[in-house]
Amino acid sequence: MRRRYLVASATAFLLLPSSLASCSGPPGGTPVASGPTLAPYVLTVDDRSSWGMLQVAIGDSVVGHVGCDQTVTVVPGDPGVPPLPWTVRLVTASGQTVDQRTEDGAGGPTWLLVWDALVDEGHQPALGPAPECAMPSPSIAPLPTGGLTSAAAIDAGARLLADRAVGTVAVQTATIGRLATYTTLAGVDPQTFVWALTYSGAFADPSTCLASPPATPCPSQASALVVLDFTTGAELSVAVPGPQR
């Protein structure tokens, strides 16, 4: 499942060559089902932002650096790289975490595309040329100071979901971005900085649970998006996406 709500991605597969598949099988000629096999997990960070040089940290270990028009690849088992699962953070030179996410390696190769407005996650390289970099970009306001840390934002989002979820709530991603990327609120500048956080758990589906009369039992969805004001932590939006069709 993608962890972004706005952009779809395709999963990269390695297909078993037909010549090999046709030569294998148990005695007796019983057909063996063959299917796509996920490629080994690697994490690639592709920076198209104007945040300046970013540290790529896994837990307390800095495993790479990346700047605009650059990519860095992190492979499990490399020297200094902790074992999976990973808590991956992208950190500015001033120490501000602009993105934090959990990577378990189960979905095959992962590609993080870093923009000023969001960090998008997919399973294939981004298409198209990288934008030219200006540091800082004259069209992008600098990251404000004094905002919530990633840890504080994650805690605030979890508290908001505490009475809307059944069982354990686990953060998946926490990204500093722009309000317009995630939601539209009347009277609020769409360029306002926000924390956008996704969580996994069991969340009520408002399309049925809040209906009149509500559905019984109430079906639930496996993810939720919380958008908080970057500076104050005030709730701006909580969304539980409906089931995929």
C-alpha positions in Angstrom: 0.0 0.0 0.0 1.3 3.5 -0.8 1.7 5.8 2.1 0.7 8.9 0.1 -2.9 9.8 -0.6 -2.4 11.9 -3.7 -0.1 10.1 -6.2 -0.2 6.5 -7.3 2.9 4.4 -8.0 3.7 1.1 -9.6 5.6 -1.7 -7.9 8.8 -2.8 -9.6 9.0 -6.6 -10.2 11.6 -9.0 -11.4 10.0 -11.7 -13.5 11.4 -15.2 -13.5 12.7 -16.1 -17.0 10.4 -18.5 -18.8 13.3 -20.7 -19.8 14.1 -21.3 -16.1 10.5 -21.8 -15.0 10.0 -24.4 -17.7 13.0 -26.5 -16.4 12.0 -26.7 -12.8 9.4 -28.7 -10.9 8.9 -31.7 -8.6 9.1 -35.3 -9.8 6.2 -36.5 -11.8 5.8 -33.4 -13.9 3.4 -31.6 -11.6 3.2 -28.0 -12.7 4.7 -25.4 -10.4 3.0 -22.0 -10.2 5.4 -19.2 -10.9 4.8 -15.5 -10.4 6.6 -12.2 -9.9 9.3 -11.9 -7.3 10.0 -8.7 -5.5 13.5 -7.3 -6.1 15.7 -7.0 -3.0 15.0 -4.0 -0.8 17.1 -0.8 -1.2 16.1 2.7 -0.2 16.9 5.6 -2.7 16.5 9.2 -1.7 16.1 11.6 -4.6 16.3 15.3 -3.5 14.4 17.9 -5.6 14.0 20.3 -2.7 15.6 23.6 -1.5 16.1 22.5 2.1 19.9 22.4 1.5 22.1 19.4 2.3 20.0 16.7 4.1 21.3 14.0 6.4 19.8 10.6 5.9 19.6 9.1 9.4 18.4 5.6 10.4 17.8 5.7 14.2 20.8 7.5 15.6 23.1 6.6 12.7 23.8 9.0 9.8 24.0 6.8 6.7 24.3 9.4 3.9 23.9 12.9 2.8 21.9 14.3 -0.2 21.4 17.7 -1.8 19.2 18.9 -4.6 19.8 17.2 -7.9 21.4 14.3 -6.0 20.4 10.8 -5.0 21.7 8.5 -2.3 21.1 4.8 -1.9 21.1 2.9 1.3 21.3 -0.9 1.3 20.6 -3.2 4.3 23.8 -4.9 5.4 26.1 -2.1 4.2 28.7 -1.1 6.8 27.2 1.2 9.4 23.6 0.5 8.3 21.4 -0.9 11.0 19.2 -3.9 10.3 15.6 -3.6 9.2 13.1 -2.3 10.2 14.3 1.3 9.9 13.1 4.6 11.3 14.4 6.9 8.5 14.7 10.6 9.1 15.7 13.5 6.7 17.4 16.2 8.7 18.4 19.7 7.7 21.8 21.3 8.6 20.1 23.1 11.4 18.9 19.9 12.9 15.2 20.1 11.8 13.7 16.7 10.8 11.6 17.4 7.7 10.5 13.8 7.2 10.4 10.6 9.3 9.0 7.3 8.2 9.1 3.6 9.0 10.6 1.2 6.5 10.2 -2.6 7.0 11.7 -3.6 3.6 8.7 -5.8 2.8 7.6 -4.0 -0.4 10.8 -4.2 -2.4 12.9 -1.3 -3.6 11.6 2.1 -2.3 12.2 5.6 -3.8 11.7 8.8 -1.7 11.2 11.9 -3.8 11.8 15.0 -1.7 10.1 18.2 -2.7 9.6 21.4 -0.7 5.9 20.7 -0.3 6.0 17.0 0.5 8.0 13.8 0.4 6.5 11.2 -1.9 7.2 7.5 -1.6 7.0 5.0 -4.5 8.6 1.9 -5.9 10.2 3.2 -9.0 12.4 6.2 -10.0 10.7 9.5 -10.7 10.2 10.3 -14.3 11.4 13.6 -15.9 14.4 15.8 -15.4 15.2 17.1 -11.9 14.5 20.9 -11.5 17.3 23.3 -11.3 18.3 24.1 -7.7 18.6 27.5 -6.1 19.7 27.6 -2.5 17.5 28.8 -1.1 14.9 28.9 -3.8 13.5 32.5 -4.1 10.0 31.1 -4.6 10.0 29.0 -1.4 9.7 30.6 2.0 12.4 29.3 4.4 11.4 26.7 6.9 10.1 28.6 10.0 11.8 28.2 13.3 10.2 27.2 16.6 7.9 24.6 15.1 7.0 21.2 16.5 9.7 18.6 16.4 8.8 15.4 14.7 8.5 13.6 18.0 6.0 16.2 19.3 4.0 16.1 16.1 3.8 12.3 16.2 2.6 12.4 19.8 0.0 15.1 19.1 -1.4 13.2 16.1 -1.6 10.0 18.1 -3.5 11.7 20.8 -6.0 13.0 18.3 -6.6 9.5 17.0 -6.8 7.9 20.5 -10.6 8.0 20.6 -11.1 7.3 16.9 -9.2 4.0 16.7 -9.5 0.5 18.0 -6.3 -1.0 19.4 -2.7 0.2 18.7 -2.0 3.2 16.6 1.5 3.3 14.9 3.0 6.2 13.0 4.1 5.5 9.5 5.2 8.8 8.1 5.7 12.4 9.4 6.4 15.1 6.8 6.7 18.9 6.9 4.8 20.2 3.9 2.3 22.8 2.6 -1.3 22.8 3.6 -2.5 22.8 0.0 -0.8 19.5 -0.7 -2.9 17.6 1.9 -6.2 19.6 2.4 -8.1 22.8 1.7 -9.3 25.0 4.5 -11.3 28.2 4.0 -9.4 31.2 5.3 -6.1 29.4 5.7 -3.1 30.3 3.5 -2.5 27.2 1.3 1.2 27.7 1.6 1.0 27.3 5.4 3.6 24.9 6.8 2.0 21.8 8.3 3.0 18.4 9.7 1.3 15.7 7.7 1.3 12.3 9.5 0.0 8.9 8.5 -0.8 6.2 11.0 -1.7 2.5 10.8 -4.4 0.9 12.9 -8.1 0.3 12.8 -9.9 3.6 12.1 -13.6 4.2 11.7 -14.7 4.8 8.1 -16.7 8.1 8.4 -18.6 7.4 5.2 -20.5 4.6 7.0 -19.8 5.0 10.7 -21.0 8.6 10.9 -24.0 8.0 8.7 -27.5 8.3 10.0 -28.3 5.7 11.2 -24.6 4.5 11.6 -23.6 1.1 10.3 -23.4 -1.7 12.8 -20.9 -3.1 13.3 -18.8 -0.2 12.2 -16.3 -1.1 9.5 -12.8 0.3 9.8 -9.9 1.3 7.6 -6.2 0.6 8.1 -4.8 4.1 7.8 -5.4 7.7 8.8 -3.9 11.1 7.8 -3.5 13.8 10.4 -2.6 17.4 9.4 -1.3 19.7 12.1 -0.3 23.4 12.1 3.5 23.2 12.0 4.0 26.0 14.7 1.2 25.4 17.1 0.3 21.8 16.6 -3.4 22.7 16.2 -5.5 20.1 14.4 -6.2 21.1 10.8 -7.6 17.9 9.4 -8.1 14.2 10.2 -9.0 12.0 7.3 -9.7 8.3 7.1 -9.7 7.2 3.5 -12.5 4.9 2.3 -11.9 1.4 1.1 -10.0 1.0 -2.2 -12.2 0.2 -5.2 
